Amino acid sequence: MTNGAFSTRIEHHQNPPRRVTLFLTRHGRTTANRMHLMQGWSDFPLTGEGREDVRQFGRGLRGIRFVSAWCGNLTRQYDTAREALDASGQGDLPIQVDPDLREDNFGSFEGRDEAETIKAVCSHMGYENHDQVRQATGRLISAAMQDAFHELDLENPLGTDLASEDRAETTEQVRVRMMRVLTKIAENAVTLGGGEVLVVSSGMCLQQFLVTMGDDIDVPDMDNTAVTKVTYADGRFSLDGPLASMEYFLAGAER
């Protein structure tokens, strides 16, 4: 007792941090998607239909309280994040932009016809078409294709004057920057106490990150607004559900 009163010792137990879950999301449909043009670092906007789809996707996210939101520095990525958050009821959440979340760079092939470009890349690899490349490379097809883009661009069949640093990236370059930025984003969420994070990026760069997480991971082609949830703990990423899921987009149709 102190001064005639009982002293009470109160134990304060700190709550364990919530786990971090990244909602890795492909951007909405763009004009280049509709025109079937290569769009890596090229900055094509969302179509009107694409914006409607993104708003539907955002409605499917209602009830999820994101602790932060991130996107690449391409218009289609930022507008997807903004429209989705507005429709989800989190329009006041700021979006943090990091260039490392942008799509693969296709160098001299940027903005060119997609079918002709893919045919040329497959031919460079010794195959007639994309299906043959898939049979030969399996789950690593996105990595094999990106390295072929890089090799072919260095040969410069299109006769462009691009500097070497502006030509198509290698798979290793893409993976290094994606791992760097996603680790930064996850660690930032840890400092906020954990929780869900919206990350809007692009298809091929997300595929190349995801296949590094396990030898059994085969990432399908991603539809626009597809989500793959990834958890982060102790410096490691792990899958948290299906790959390239359209569940939130479909849920938004009912709201």
Sequence and secondary structure as in RCSB ss.txt:
>XXXX:A:sequence
MTNGAFSTRIEHHQNPPRRVTLFLTRHGRTTANRMHLMQGWSDFPLTGEGREDVRQFGRGLRGIRFVSAWCGNLT
RQYDTAREALDASGQGDLPIQVDPDLREDNFGSFEGRDEAETIKAVCSHMGYENHDQVRQATGRLISAAMQDAFH
ELDLENPLGTDLASEDRAETTEQVRVRMMRVLTKIAENAVTLGGGEVLVVSSGMCLQQFLVTMGDDIDVPDMDNT
AVTKVTYADGRFSLDGPLASMEYFLAGAER
>XXXX:A:secstr
 BTTB              EEEEEEE   BHHHHHTB  SSS   B HHHHHHHHHHHHHTTT  EEEEEE SSH
HHHHHHHHHHHHHT TTS EEE GGGS    GGGTTSBHHHHHHHHHHHHT SSHHHHHHHHGGGHHHHHHHHHH
HHHHH TT     GGGS   HHHHHHHHHHHHHHHHHHHHHTT EEEEEEE HHHHHHHHGGG TT       TT
 EEEEEEETTEEEE S TTB HHHHHHTT 
